[in-house]
Every structure is written in structure tokens, then in C-alpha cells.
Amino acid sequence: MTPDSVVTIFQQALEVILVLTMITLIPALMVGLLVSMFQAATQINEMTLSFIPKLLITLVTLMAAGPWMLRLILEYTSKLIHDIPYLIG
């Protein structure tokens, strides 16, 4: 196992992690921004007003993108397991 192969595996793992986290974080951040603008316009300072919509959009995003996310993780894992003989020797 060469240092180049270790760096490549680590880079691919970070790319998969980045994609999976951004899928769930970006919609929650957008909803949080919209709710914050609404709170600033109406001067309502209720903590649950920002928490509940972000929670709901995160759940909806996970339900919608969940199969794709699982497929991405499984493809990466199966590729990594398939490449074990080439990485060892």
C-alpha cells in the first residue's frame, strides 16, 4: 500500500462525506435563513419557530435523498472492498 493510494482513499472518503452532509445541510440552512428573515421582519423571537422548520426540512430531505445517499455509501464501500487485493499487494 503506497502513500498515494492512502491519500486517494482518504480523498474519496472526504468527498463522499462532503456530498452526504451538504445534501442535508444546505436545505436546512436555507430554511433557517428564511425563518430568520421572517423573525427579523416580525420581531418574533421564538426559538422553536426556527427549530421546527429546520427539523422538518431535514427529515423530508433525508426521506427524499435517502435511497440515493445509501446507494452512494454502498458504491464507495463495495469499491473499497473490491480494491483490497490491489491495495495489499
PyMOL Python script that loads the backbone (N, CA, C, O; Angstrom):
from pymol import cmd

cmd.read_pdbstr("""\
ATOM      1  N   MET A   1       0.854  -1.170   0.000  1.00  0.00           N
ATOM      2  CA  MET A   1       0.000   0.000   0.000  1.00  0.00           C
ATOM      3  C   MET A   1       0.899   1.232   0.000  1.00  0.00           C
ATOM      4  O   MET A   1       1.662   1.465   0.937  1.00  0.00           O
ATOM      5  N   THR A   2       0.794   1.993  -1.046  1.00  0.00           N
ATOM      6  CA  THR A   2       1.641   3.172  -1.187  1.00  0.00           C
ATOM      7  C   THR A   2       0.977   4.385  -0.541  1.00  0.00           C
ATOM      8  O   THR A   2      -0.237   4.395  -0.339  1.00  0.00           O
ATOM      9  N   PRO A   3       1.758   5.393  -0.221  1.00  0.00           N
ATOM     10  CA  PRO A   3       1.161   6.612   0.323  1.00  0.00           C
ATOM     11  C   PRO A   3       0.176   7.271  -0.645  1.00  0.00           C
ATOM     12  O   PRO A   3      -0.786   7.906  -0.213  1.00  0.00           O
ATOM     13  N   ASP A   4       0.410   7.123  -1.939  1.00  0.00           N
ATOM     14  CA  ASP A   4      -0.521   7.699  -2.917  1.00  0.00           C
ATOM     15  C   ASP A   4      -1.896   7.030  -2.852  1.00  0.00           C
ATOM     16  O   ASP A   4      -2.921   7.702  -2.968  1.00  0.00           O
ATOM     17  N   SER A   5      -1.917   5.723  -2.669  1.00  0.00           N
ATOM     18  CA  SER A   5      -3.203   5.030  -2.580  1.00  0.00           C
ATOM     19  C   SER A   5      -3.941   5.400  -1.297  1.00  0.00           C
ATOM     20  O   SER A   5      -5.168   5.507  -1.293  1.00  0.00           O
ATOM     21  N   VAL A   6      -3.197   5.594  -0.211  1.00  0.00           N
ATOM     22  CA  VAL A   6      -3.827   6.012   1.049  1.00  0.00           C
ATOM     23  C   VAL A   6      -4.439   7.397   0.898  1.00  0.00           C
ATOM     24  O   VAL A   6      -5.558   7.637   1.353  1.00  0.00           O
ATOM     25  N   VAL A   7      -3.714   8.304   0.264  1.00  0.00           N
ATOM     26  CA  VAL A   7      -4.222   9.660   0.053  1.00  0.00           C
ATOM     27  C   VAL A   7      -5.448   9.638  -0.856  1.00  0.00           C
ATOM     28  O   VAL A   7      -6.402  10.382  -0.629  1.00  0.00           O
ATOM     29  N   THR A   8      -5.427   8.793  -1.878  1.00  0.00           N
ATOM     30  CA  THR A   8      -6.570   8.690  -2.789  1.00  0.00           C
ATOM     31  C   THR A   8      -7.808   8.158  -2.073  1.00  0.00           C
ATOM     32  O   THR A   8      -8.909   8.677  -2.257  1.00  0.00           O
ATOM     33  N   ILE A   9      -7.624   7.127  -1.261  1.00  0.00           N
ATOM     34  CA  ILE A   9      -8.749   6.576  -0.498  1.00  0.00           C
ATOM     35  C   ILE A   9      -9.306   7.615   0.462  1.00  0.00           C
ATOM     36  O   ILE A   9     -10.521   7.774   0.583  1.00  0.00           O
ATOM     37  N   PHE A  10      -8.414   8.316   1.140  1.00  0.00           N
ATOM     38  CA  PHE A  10      -8.841   9.344   2.092  1.00  0.00           C
ATOM     39  C   PHE A  10      -9.558  10.482   1.373  1.00  0.00           C
ATOM     40  O   PHE A  10     -10.554  10.997   1.881  1.00  0.00           O
ATOM     41  N   GLN A  11      -9.075  10.877   0.213  1.00  0.00           N
ATOM     42  CA  GLN A  11      -9.697  11.942  -0.559  1.00  0.00           C
ATOM     43  C   GLN A  11     -11.094  11.534  -1.022  1.00  0.00           C
ATOM     44  O   GLN A  11     -12.027  12.333  -0.947  1.00  0.00           O
ATOM     45  N   GLN A  12     -11.243  10.306  -1.496  1.00  0.00           N
ATOM     46  CA  GLN A  12     -12.555   9.831  -1.929  1.00  0.00           C
ATOM     47  C   GLN A  12     -13.525   9.756  -0.752  1.00  0.00           C
ATOM     48  O   GLN A  12     -14.705  10.080  -0.892  1.00  0.00           O
ATOM     49  N   ALA A  13     -13.026   9.328   0.408  1.00  0.00           N
ATOM     50  CA  ALA A  13     -13.887   9.266   1.593  1.00  0.00           C
ATOM     51  C   ALA A  13     -14.352  10.662   1.991  1.00  0.00           C
ATOM     52  O   ALA A  13     -15.518  10.852   2.337  1.00  0.00           O
ATOM     53  N   LEU A  14     -13.457  11.633   1.945  1.00  0.00           N
ATOM     54  CA  LEU A  14     -13.844  13.004   2.285  1.00  0.00           C
ATOM     55  C   LEU A  14     -14.840  13.578   1.285  1.00  0.00           C
ATOM     56  O   LEU A  14     -15.739  14.328   1.666  1.00  0.00           O
ATOM     57  N   GLU A  15     -14.689  13.232   0.015  1.00  0.00           N
ATOM     58  CA  GLU A  15     -15.651  13.700  -0.989  1.00  0.00           C
ATOM     59  C   GLU A  15     -17.032  13.120  -0.736  1.00  0.00           C
ATOM     60  O   GLU A  15     -18.033  13.829  -0.845  1.00  0.00           O
ATOM     61  N   VAL A  16     -17.098  11.840  -0.400  1.00  0.00           N
ATOM     62  CA  VAL A  16     -18.391  11.206  -0.109  1.00  0.00           C
ATOM     63  C   VAL A  16     -19.020  11.845   1.131  1.00  0.00           C
ATOM     64  O   VAL A  16     -20.218  12.130   1.147  1.00  0.00           O
ATOM     65  N   ILE A  17     -18.218  12.067   2.157  1.00  0.00           N
ATOM     66  CA  ILE A  17     -18.725  12.689   3.386  1.00  0.00           C
ATOM     67  C   ILE A  17     -19.229  14.099   3.106  1.00  0.00           C
ATOM     68  O   ILE A  17     -20.287  14.493   3.595  1.00  0.00           O
ATOM     69  N   LEU A  18     -18.469  14.860   2.316  1.00  0.00           N
ATOM     70  CA  LEU A  18     -18.868  16.223   1.993  1.00  0.00           C
ATOM     71  C   LEU A  18     -20.189  16.256   1.233  1.00  0.00           C
ATOM     72  O   LEU A  18     -21.059  17.073   1.535  1.00  0.00           O
ATOM     73  N   VAL A  19     -20.341  15.383   0.259  1.00  0.00           N
ATOM     74  CA  VAL A  19     -21.591  15.340  -0.519  1.00  0.00           C
ATOM     75  C   VAL A  19     -22.762  14.955   0.377  1.00  0.00           C
ATOM     76  O   VAL A  19     -23.830  15.561   0.298  1.00  0.00           O
ATOM     77  N   LEU A  20     -22.568  13.962   1.220  1.00  0.00           N
ATOM     78  CA  LEU A  20     -23.666  13.496   2.075  1.00  0.00           C
ATOM     79  C   LEU A  20     -24.082  14.544   3.094  1.00  0.00           C
ATOM     80  O   LEU A  20     -25.270  14.676   3.388  1.00  0.00           O
ATOM     81  N   THR A  21     -23.140  15.281   3.632  1.00  0.00           N
ATOM     82  CA  THR A  21     -23.504  16.305   4.611  1.00  0.00           C
ATOM     83  C   THR A  21     -24.130  17.524   3.947  1.00  0.00           C
ATOM     84  O   THR A  21     -25.052  18.126   4.496  1.00  0.00           O
ATOM     85  N   MET A  22     -23.638  17.887   2.778  1.00  0.00           N
ATOM     86  CA  MET A  22     -24.198  19.054   2.098  1.00  0.00           C
ATOM     87  C   MET A  22     -25.633  18.815   1.642  1.00  0.00           C
ATOM     88  O   MET A  22     -26.438  19.746   1.596  1.00  0.00           O
ATOM     89  N   ILE A  23     -25.951  17.576   1.307  1.00  0.00           N
ATOM     90  CA  ILE A  23     -27.318  17.253   0.882  1.00  0.00           C
ATOM     91  C   ILE A  23     -28.315  17.602   1.990  1.00  0.00           C
ATOM     92  O   ILE A  23     -29.416  18.074   1.709  1.00  0.00           O
ATOM     93  N   THR A  24     -27.932  17.371   3.237  1.00  0.00           N
ATOM     94  CA  THR A  24     -28.853  17.643   4.337  1.00  0.00           C
ATOM     95  C   THR A  24     -28.690  19.047   4.918  1.00  0.00           C
ATOM     96  O   THR A  24     -29.655  19.623   5.420  1.00  0.00           O
ATOM     97  N   LEU A  25     -27.486  19.598   4.854  1.00  0.00           N
ATOM     98  CA  LEU A  25     -27.262  20.895   5.492  1.00  0.00           C
ATOM     99  C   LEU A  25     -27.762  22.080   4.675  1.00  0.00           C
ATOM    100  O   LEU A  25     -28.290  23.038   5.240  1.00  0.00           O
ATOM    101  N   ILE A  26     -27.604  22.031   3.366  1.00  0.00           N
ATOM    102  CA  ILE A  26     -27.977  23.191   2.547  1.00  0.00           C
ATOM    103  C   ILE A  26     -29.468  23.513   2.647  1.00  0.00           C
ATOM    104  O   ILE A  26     -29.801  24.682   2.841  1.00  0.00           O
ATOM    105  N   PRO A  27     -30.390  22.545   2.525  1.00  0.00           N
ATOM    106  CA  PRO A  27     -31.807  22.905   2.699  1.00  0.00           C
ATOM    107  C   PRO A  27     -32.115  23.435   4.104  1.00  0.00           C
ATOM    108  O   PRO A  27     -32.917  24.357   4.252  1.00  0.00           O
ATOM    109  N   ALA A  28     -31.488  22.861   5.131  1.00  0.00           N
ATOM    110  CA  ALA A  28     -31.729  23.345   6.491  1.00  0.00           C
ATOM    111  C   ALA A  28     -31.204  24.770   6.666  1.00  0.00           C
ATOM    112  O   ALA A  28     -31.837  25.582   7.340  1.00  0.00           O
ATOM    113  N   LEU A  29     -30.069  25.075   6.073  1.00  0.00           N
ATOM    114  CA  LEU A  29     -29.537  26.436   6.154  1.00  0.00           C
ATOM    115  C   LEU A  29     -30.424  27.426   5.414  1.00  0.00           C
ATOM    116  O   LEU A  29     -30.620  28.550   5.878  1.00  0.00           O
ATOM    117  N   MET A  30     -30.959  27.022   4.274  1.00  0.00           N
ATOM    118  CA  MET A  30     -31.848  27.909   3.516  1.00  0.00           C
ATOM    119  C   MET A  30     -33.137  28.189   4.288  1.00  0.00           C
ATOM    120  O   MET A  30     -33.598  29.329   4.339  1.00  0.00           O
ATOM    121  N   VAL A  31     -33.714  27.152   4.882  1.00  0.00           N
ATOM    122  CA  VAL A  31     -34.929  27.342   5.670  1.00  0.00           C
ATOM    123  C   VAL A  31     -34.631  28.191   6.899  1.00  0.00           C
ATOM    124  O   VAL A  31     -35.432  29.048   7.271  1.00  0.00           O
ATOM    125  N   GLY A  32     -33.487  27.959   7.527  1.00  0.00           N
ATOM    126  CA  GLY A  32     -33.100  28.770   8.682  1.00  0.00           C
ATOM    127  C   GLY A  32     -32.948  30.234   8.321  1.00  0.00           C
ATOM    128  O   GLY A  32     -33.328  31.111   9.097  1.00  0.00           O
ATOM    129  N   LEU A  33     -32.389  30.505   7.140  1.00  0.00           N
ATOM    130  CA  LEU A  33     -32.252  31.887   6.688  1.00  0.00           C
ATOM    131  C   LEU A  33     -33.617  32.525   6.448  1.00  0.00           C
ATOM    132  O   LEU A  33     -33.845  33.670   6.836  1.00  0.00           O
ATOM    133  N   LEU A  34     -34.521  31.792   5.813  1.00  0.00           N
ATOM    134  CA  LEU A  34     -35.869  32.321   5.571  1.00  0.00           C
ATOM    135  C   LEU A  34     -36.615  32.587   6.873  1.00  0.00           C
ATOM    136  O   LEU A  34     -37.282  33.612   7.009  1.00  0.00           O
ATOM    137  N   VAL A  35     -36.505  31.672   7.827  1.00  0.00           N
ATOM    138  CA  VAL A  35     -37.178  31.858   9.112  1.00  0.00           C
ATOM    139  C   VAL A  35     -36.561  33.026   9.866  1.00  0.00           C
ATOM    140  O   VAL A  35     -37.280  33.785  10.516  1.00  0.00           O
ATOM    141  N   SER A  36     -35.253  33.185   9.793  1.00  0.00           N
ATOM    142  CA  SER A  36     -34.591  34.311  10.470  1.00  0.00           C
ATOM    143  C   SER A  36     -35.028  35.641   9.867  1.00  0.00           C
ATOM    144  O   SER A  36     -35.231  36.616  10.590  1.00  0.00           O
ATOM    145  N   MET A  37     -35.173  35.684   8.543  1.00  0.00           N
ATOM    146  CA  MET A  37     -35.654  36.913   7.912  1.00  0.00           C
ATOM    147  C   MET A  37     -37.095  37.202   8.330  1.00  0.00           C
ATOM    148  O   MET A  37     -37.462  38.354   8.560  1.00  0.00           O
ATOM    149  N   PHE A  38     -37.903  36.153   8.426  1.00  0.00           N
ATOM    150  CA  PHE A  38     -39.283  36.330   8.890  1.00  0.00           C
ATOM    151  C   PHE A  38     -39.306  36.830  10.332  1.00  0.00           C
ATOM    152  O   PHE A  38     -40.089  37.717  10.670  1.00  0.00           O
ATOM    153  N   GLN A  39     -38.446  36.261  11.185  1.00  0.00           N
ATOM    154  CA  GLN A  39     -38.387  36.695  12.581  1.00  0.00           C
ATOM    155  C   GLN A  39     -37.909  38.137  12.693  1.00  0.00           C
ATOM    156  O   GLN A  39     -38.408  38.896  13.524  1.00  0.00           O
ATOM    157  N   ALA A  40     -36.957  38.510  11.869  1.00  0.00           N
ATOM    158  CA  ALA A  40     -36.467  39.890  11.913  1.00  0.00           C
ATOM    159  C   ALA A  40     -37.536  40.868  11.431  1.00  0.00           C
ATOM    160  O   ALA A  40     -37.645  41.975  11.956  1.00  0.00           O
ATOM    161  N   ALA A  41     -38.315  40.469  10.444  1.00  0.00           N
ATOM    162  CA  ALA A  41     -39.352  41.352   9.917  1.00  0.00           C
ATOM    163  C   ALA A  41     -40.512  41.505  10.886  1.00  0.00           C
ATOM    164  O   ALA A  41     -41.100  42.582  10.984  1.00  0.00           O
ATOM    165  N   THR A  42     -40.848  40.436  11.604  1.00  0.00           N
ATOM    166  CA  THR A  42     -41.996  40.489  12.509  1.00  0.00           C
ATOM    167  C   THR A  42     -41.596  40.693  13.962  1.00  0.00           C
ATOM    168  O   THR A  42     -42.465  40.868  14.816  1.00  0.00           O
ATOM    169  N   GLN A  43     -40.314  40.674  14.259  1.00  0.00           N
ATOM    170  CA  GLN A  43     -39.763  40.831  15.609  1.00  0.00           C
ATOM    171  C   GLN A  43     -40.277  39.755  16.563  1.00  0.00           C
ATOM    172  O   GLN A  43     -40.520  40.018  17.740  1.00  0.00           O
ATOM    173  N   ILE A  44     -40.436  38.553  16.045  1.00  0.00           N
ATOM    174  CA  ILE A  44     -40.804  37.404  16.864  1.00  0.00           C
ATOM    175  C   ILE A  44     -39.519  36.680  17.226  1.00  0.00           C
ATOM    176  O   ILE A  44     -38.768  36.270  16.341  1.00  0.00           O
ATOM    177  N   ASN A  45     -39.257  36.518  18.515  1.00  0.00           N
ATOM    178  CA  ASN A  45     -38.035  35.854  18.962  1.00  0.00           C
ATOM    179  C   ASN A  45     -38.373  34.539  19.667  1.00  0.00           C
ATOM    180  O   ASN A  45     -38.174  34.398  20.873  1.00  0.00           O
ATOM    181  N   GLU A  46     -38.871  33.610  18.919  1.00  0.00           N
ATOM    182  CA  GLU A  46     -39.224  32.297  19.458  1.00  0.00           C
ATOM    183  C   GLU A  46     -38.249  31.272  18.917  1.00  0.00           C
ATOM    184  O   GLU A  46     -38.089  31.157  17.701  1.00  0.00           O
ATOM    185  N   MET A  47     -37.588  30.517  19.799  1.00  0.00           N
ATOM    186  CA  MET A  47     -36.572  29.557  19.388  1.00  0.00           C
ATOM    187  C   MET A  47     -37.176  28.379  18.616  1.00  0.00           C
ATOM    188  O   MET A  47     -36.568  27.885  17.666  1.00  0.00           O
ATOM    189  N   THR A  48     -38.355  27.934  19.015  1.00  0.00           N
ATOM    190  CA  THR A  48     -38.950  26.790  18.330  1.00  0.00           C
ATOM    191  C   THR A  48     -39.395  27.142  16.924  1.00  0.00           C
ATOM    192  O   THR A  48     -39.554  26.254  16.086  1.00  0.00           O
ATOM    193  N   LEU A  49     -39.598  28.424  16.651  1.00  0.00           N
ATOM    194  CA  LEU A  49     -40.001  28.839  15.317  1.00  0.00           C
ATOM    195  C   LEU A  49     -38.906  28.561  14.294  1.00  0.00           C
ATOM    196  O   LEU A  49     -39.203  28.313  13.126  1.00  0.00           O
ATOM    197  N   SER A  50     -37.666  28.597  14.710  1.00  0.00           N
ATOM    198  CA  SER A  50     -36.588  28.287  13.774  1.00  0.00           C
ATOM    199  C   SER A  50     -36.207  26.809  13.820  1.00  0.00           C
ATOM    200  O   SER A  50     -35.700  26.278  12.832  1.00  0.00           O
ATOM    201  N   PHE A  51     -36.438  26.142  14.933  1.00  0.00           N
ATOM    202  CA  PHE A  51     -36.020  24.747  15.077  1.00  0.00           C
ATOM    203  C   PHE A  51     -36.936  23.785  14.332  1.00  0.00           C
ATOM    204  O   PHE A  51     -36.454  22.894  13.633  1.00  0.00           O
ATOM    205  N   ILE A  52     -38.225  23.947  14.468  1.00  0.00           N
ATOM    206  CA  ILE A  52     -39.193  23.015  13.882  1.00  0.00           C
ATOM    207  C   ILE A  52     -39.121  22.980  12.352  1.00  0.00           C
ATOM    208  O   ILE A  52     -39.082  21.886  11.789  1.00  0.00           O
ATOM    209  N   PRO A  53     -39.102  24.120  11.652  1.00  0.00           N
ATOM    210  CA  PRO A  53     -39.000  24.031  10.184  1.00  0.00           C
ATOM    211  C   PRO A  53     -37.688  23.401   9.716  1.00  0.00           C
ATOM    212  O   PRO A  53     -37.681  22.651   8.740  1.00  0.00           O
ATOM    213  N   LYS A  54     -36.582  23.693  10.394  1.00  0.00           N
ATOM    214  CA  LYS A  54     -35.314  23.076  10.009  1.00  0.00           C
ATOM    215  C   LYS A  54     -35.346  21.574  10.234  1.00  0.00           C
ATOM    216  O   LYS A  54     -34.821  20.815   9.420  1.00  0.00           O
ATOM    217  N   LEU A  55     -35.948  21.141  11.317  1.00  0.00           N
ATOM    218  CA  LEU A  55     -36.081  19.714  11.591  1.00  0.00           C
ATOM    219  C   LEU A  55     -36.942  19.032  10.534  1.00  0.00           C
ATOM    220  O   LEU A  55     -36.598  17.957  10.042  1.00  0.00           O
ATOM    221  N   LEU A  56     -38.054  19.656  10.191  1.00  0.00           N
ATOM    222  CA  LEU A  56     -38.951  19.072   9.197  1.00  0.00           C
ATOM    223  C   LEU A  56     -38.306  19.002   7.815  1.00  0.00           C
ATOM    224  O   LEU A  56     -38.430  17.988   7.128  1.00  0.00           O
ATOM    225  N   ILE A  57     -37.621  20.062   7.401  1.00  0.00           N
ATOM    226  CA  ILE A  57     -36.993  20.031   6.072  1.00  0.00           C
ATOM    227  C   ILE A  57     -35.841  19.040   6.039  1.00  0.00           C
ATOM    228  O   ILE A  57     -35.576  18.443   4.995  1.00  0.00           O
ATOM    229  N   THR A  58     -35.154  18.852   7.155  1.00  0.00           N
ATOM    230  CA  THR A  58     -34.090  17.853   7.209  1.00  0.00           C
ATOM    231  C   THR A  58     -34.677  16.452   7.077  1.00  0.00           C
ATOM    232  O   THR A  58     -34.128  15.619   6.356  1.00  0.00           O
ATOM    233  N   LEU A  59     -35.777  16.184   7.757  1.00  0.00           N
ATOM    234  CA  LEU A  59     -36.426  14.879   7.641  1.00  0.00           C
ATOM    235  C   LEU A  59     -36.945  14.623   6.229  1.00  0.00           C
ATOM    236  O   LEU A  59     -36.806  13.519   5.705  1.00  0.00           O
ATOM    237  N   VAL A  60     -37.539  15.636   5.619  1.00  0.00           N
ATOM    238  CA  VAL A  60     -38.046  15.489   4.255  1.00  0.00           C
ATOM    239  C   VAL A  60     -36.890  15.261   3.284  1.00  0.00           C
ATOM    240  O   VAL A  60     -36.992  14.443   2.369  1.00  0.00           O
ATOM    241  N   THR A  61     -35.803  15.980   3.485  1.00  0.00           N
ATOM    242  CA  THR A  61     -34.632  15.803   2.621  1.00  0.00           C
ATOM    243  C   THR A  61     -34.051  14.410   2.775  1.00  0.00           C
ATOM    244  O   THR A  61     -33.681  13.783   1.782  1.00  0.00           O
ATOM    245  N   LEU A  62     -33.965  13.918   4.001  1.00  0.00           N
ATOM    246  CA  LEU A  62     -33.451  12.567   4.224  1.00  0.00           C
ATOM    247  C   LEU A  62     -34.369  11.511   3.621  1.00  0.00           C
ATOM    248  O   LEU A  62     -33.896  10.501   3.102  1.00  0.00           O
ATOM    249  N   MET A  63     -35.673  11.738   3.687  1.00  0.00           N
ATOM    250  CA  MET A  63     -36.598  10.783   3.083  1.00  0.00           C
ATOM    251  C   MET A  63     -36.489  10.798   1.563  1.00  0.00           C
ATOM    252  O   MET A  63     -36.567   9.750   0.922  1.00  0.00           O
ATOM    253  N   ALA A  64     -36.309  11.975   0.990  1.00  0.00           N
ATOM    254  CA  ALA A  64     -36.243  12.083  -0.466  1.00  0.00           C
ATOM    255  C   ALA A  64     -34.897  11.614  -1.013  1.00  0.00           C
ATOM    256  O   ALA A  64     -34.847  10.911  -2.022  1.00  0.00           O
ATOM    257  N   ALA A  65     -33.809  11.999  -0.350  1.00  0.00           N
ATOM    258  CA  ALA A  65     -32.473  11.679  -0.856  1.00  0.00           C
ATOM    259  C   ALA A  65     -31.870  10.454  -0.185  1.00  0.00           C
ATOM    260  O   ALA A  65     -30.754  10.060  -0.525  1.00  0.00           O
ATOM    261  N   GLY A  66     -32.569   9.850   0.746  1.00  0.00           N
ATOM    262  CA  GLY A  66     -32.043   8.706   1.482  1.00  0.00           C
ATOM    263  C   GLY A  66     -31.615   7.538   0.617  1.00  0.00           C
ATOM    264  O   GLY A  66     -30.511   7.024   0.799  1.00  0.00           O
ATOM    265  N   PRO A  67     -32.448   7.098  -0.320  1.00  0.00           N
ATOM    266  CA  PRO A  67     -32.014   5.979  -1.178  1.00  0.00           C
ATOM    267  C   PRO A  67     -30.763   6.304  -1.993  1.00  0.00           C
ATOM    268  O   PRO A  67     -29.882   5.458  -2.147  1.00  0.00           O
ATOM    269  N   TRP A  68     -30.688   7.518  -2.509  1.00  0.00           N
ATOM    270  CA  TRP A  68     -29.506   7.915  -3.266  1.00  0.00           C
ATOM    271  C   TRP A  68     -28.272   7.977  -2.368  1.00  0.00           C
ATOM    272  O   TRP A  68     -27.186   7.559  -2.770  1.00  0.00           O
ATOM    273  N   MET A  69     -28.439   8.492  -1.165  1.00  0.00           N
ATOM    274  CA  MET A  69     -27.328   8.573  -0.227  1.00  0.00           C
ATOM    275  C   MET A  69     -26.840   7.177   0.158  1.00  0.00           C
ATOM    276  O   MET A  69     -25.635   6.935   0.233  1.00  0.00           O
ATOM    277  N   LEU A  70     -27.761   6.276   0.397  1.00  0.00           N
ATOM    278  CA  LEU A  70     -27.396   4.896   0.725  1.00  0.00           C
ATOM    279  C   LEU A  70     -26.674   4.229  -0.441  1.00  0.00           C
ATOM    280  O   LEU A  70     -25.698   3.506  -0.239  1.00  0.00           O
ATOM    281  N   ARG A  71     -27.150   4.468  -1.650  1.00  0.00           N
ATOM    282  CA  ARG A  71     -26.501   3.911  -2.836  1.00  0.00           C
ATOM    283  C   ARG A  71     -25.076   4.444  -2.973  1.00  0.00           C
ATOM    284  O   ARG A  71     -24.166   3.697  -3.335  1.00  0.00           O
ATOM    285  N   LEU A  72     -24.878   5.724  -2.689  1.00  0.00           N
ATOM    286  CA  LEU A  72     -23.546   6.323  -2.766  1.00  0.00           C
ATOM    287  C   LEU A  72     -22.597   5.696  -1.749  1.00  0.00           C
ATOM    288  O   LEU A  72     -21.445   5.404  -2.071  1.00  0.00           O
ATOM    289  N   ILE A  73     -23.075   5.488  -0.533  1.00  0.00           N
ATOM    290  CA  ILE A  73     -22.246   4.866   0.502  1.00  0.00           C
ATOM    291  C   ILE A  73     -21.932   3.417   0.127  1.00  0.00           C
ATOM    292  O   ILE A  73     -20.798   2.965   0.280  1.00  0.00           O
ATOM    293  N   LEU A  74     -22.929   2.699  -0.358  1.00  0.00           N
ATOM    294  CA  LEU A  74     -22.709   1.302  -0.734  1.00  0.00           C
ATOM    295  C   LEU A  74     -21.745   1.166  -1.913  1.00  0.00           C
ATOM    296  O   LEU A  74     -20.916   0.256  -1.930  1.00  0.00           O
ATOM    297  N   GLU A  75     -21.845   2.056  -2.892  1.00  0.00           N
ATOM    298  CA  GLU A  75     -20.925   2.010  -4.024  1.00  0.00           C
ATOM    299  C   GLU A  75     -19.487   2.273  -3.573  1.00  0.00           C
ATOM    300  O   GLU A  75     -18.561   1.588  -4.007  1.00  0.00           O
ATOM    301  N   TYR A  76     -19.306   3.266  -2.703  1.00  0.00           N
ATOM    302  CA  TYR A  76     -17.963   3.563  -2.213  1.00  0.00           C
ATOM    303  C   TYR A  76     -17.405   2.393  -1.408  1.00  0.00           C
ATOM    304  O   TYR A  76     -16.246   2.014  -1.574  1.00  0.00           O
ATOM    305  N   THR A  77     -18.233   1.825  -0.540  1.00  0.00           N
ATOM    306  CA  THR A  77     -17.782   0.714   0.295  1.00  0.00           C
ATOM    307  C   THR A  77     -17.469  -0.522  -0.537  1.00  0.00           C
ATOM    308  O   THR A  77     -16.456  -1.183  -0.309  1.00  0.00           O
ATOM    309  N   SER A  78     -18.327  -0.840  -1.497  1.00  0.00           N
ATOM    310  CA  SER A  78     -18.058  -2.020  -2.322  1.00  0.00           C
ATOM    311  C   SER A  78     -16.814  -1.822  -3.182  1.00  0.00           C
ATOM    312  O   SER A  78     -16.055  -2.768  -3.391  1.00  0.00           O
ATOM    313  N   LYS A  79     -16.595  -0.607  -3.684  1.00  0.00           N
ATOM    314  CA  LYS A  79     -15.380  -0.328  -4.448  1.00  0.00           C
ATOM    315  C   LYS A  79     -14.148  -0.469  -3.564  1.00  0.00           C
ATOM    316  O   LYS A  79     -13.128  -1.010  -3.991  1.00  0.00           O
ATOM    317  N   LEU A  80     -14.247   0.014  -2.342  1.00  0.00           N
ATOM    318  CA  LEU A  80     -13.123  -0.083  -1.410  1.00  0.00           C
ATOM    319  C   LEU A  80     -12.826  -1.539  -1.062  1.00  0.00           C
ATOM    320  O   LEU A  80     -11.663  -1.940  -1.015  1.00  0.00           O
ATOM    321  N   ILE A  81     -13.863  -2.327  -0.820  1.00  0.00           N
ATOM    322  CA  ILE A  81     -13.665  -3.752  -0.505  1.00  0.00           C
ATOM    323  C   ILE A  81     -13.140  -4.495  -1.732  1.00  0.00           C
ATOM    324  O   ILE A  81     -12.287  -5.374  -1.608  1.00  0.00           O
ATOM    325  N   HIS A  82     -13.641  -4.149  -2.901  1.00  0.00           N
ATOM    326  CA  HIS A  82     -13.175  -4.800  -4.127  1.00  0.00           C
ATOM    327  C   HIS A  82     -11.697  -4.493  -4.398  1.00  0.00           C
ATOM    328  O   HIS A  82     -10.990  -5.332  -4.956  1.00  0.00           O
ATOM    329  N   ASP A  83     -11.228  -3.316  -4.016  1.00  0.00           N
ATOM    330  CA  ASP A  83      -9.844  -2.916  -4.274  1.00  0.00           C
ATOM    331  C   ASP A  83      -8.856  -3.399  -3.215  1.00  0.00           C
ATOM    332  O   ASP A  83      -7.661  -3.133  -3.342  1.00  0.00           O
ATOM    333  N   ILE A  84      -9.305  -4.091  -2.188  1.00  0.00           N
ATOM    334  CA  ILE A  84      -8.391  -4.559  -1.127  1.00  0.00           C
ATOM    335  C   ILE A  84      -7.259  -5.411  -1.671  1.00  0.00           C
ATOM    336  O   ILE A  84      -6.113  -5.174  -1.288  1.00  0.00           O
ATOM    337  N   PRO A  85      -7.501  -6.396  -2.545  1.00  0.00           N
ATOM    338  CA  PRO A  85      -6.358  -7.193  -3.045  1.00  0.00           C
ATOM    339  C   PRO A  85      -5.316  -6.359  -3.797  1.00  0.00           C
ATOM    340  O   PRO A  85      -4.119  -6.634  -3.716  1.00  0.00           O
ATOM    341  N   TYR A  86      -5.774  -5.348  -4.522  1.00  0.00           N
ATOM    342  CA  TYR A  86      -4.842  -4.494  -5.264  1.00  0.00           C
ATOM    343  C   TYR A  86      -4.071  -3.572  -4.331  1.00  0.00           C
ATOM    344  O   TYR A  86      -2.926  -3.215  -4.608  1.00  0.00           O
ATOM    345  N   LEU A  87      -4.699  -3.187  -3.226  1.00  0.00           N
ATOM    346  CA  LEU A  87      -4.027  -2.299  -2.284  1.00  0.00           C
ATOM    347  C   LEU A  87      -3.004  -3.047  -1.439  1.00  0.00           C
ATOM    348  O   LEU A  87      -1.985  -2.475  -1.049  1.00  0.00           O
ATOM    349  N   ILE A  88      -3.262  -4.304  -1.156  1.00  0.00           N
ATOM    350  CA  ILE A  88      -2.336  -5.086  -0.325  1.00  0.00           C
ATOM    351  C   ILE A  88      -1.088  -5.472  -1.109  1.00  0.00           C
ATOM    352  O   ILE A  88       0.030  -5.329  -0.613  1.00  0.00           O
ATOM    353  N   GLY A  89      -1.270  -5.947  -2.297  1.00  0.00           N
ATOM    354  CA  GLY A  89      -0.080  -6.438  -2.983  1.00  0.00           C
ATOM    355  C   GLY A  89      -0.075  -6.089  -4.393  1.00  0.00           C
ATOM    356  O   GLY A  89       0.865  -6.433  -5.111  1.00  0.00           O
TER     357      GLY A  89
END
""", "prot")
cmd.dss("prot")
cmd.show_as("cartoon", "prot")
cmd.util.cbc("prot")
cmd.orient("prot")
